[in-house]
Amino acid sequence: MKFIVDAHLPISLKNWLNENGQDAIHTRDLPR
């Protein structure tokens, strides 16, 4: 499962998900 972490959530949540084996991206990392 892939996760998109919304802008109102911290980037650290995305990092935590990635560190725990999940595929996550933060909305800041999306192309404009």
N, C-alpha and C positions, 0 to 999 in steps of 0.2 A: 504494500500500500504506500502511496506517496502522500505526503502532507504538504500543504501550503499554509505557512504561518502568516496570519494577517498582520497588517501594519500596526494595529493597536497592541499587538503582543510583542514581547521582547525577543531580540535576536538570540538571546541566550536560550530560549526555548527551542529554537531551530537547532542550535548547537547541541543541546542536550539530547534531542531526538536523534541527531546524526551520530553522536557518541554511543547511543544505545541501539545502533543497528538499523535505524529507520531512515528512509529516504525523505528528507525534508528540505524545503526551500522557503526563504522569507520573501515577502512581496518586494522588499528592497532589492533583491537579487534578480528580479524579473527584468527582461529587456523593456525599454520604454517605447 
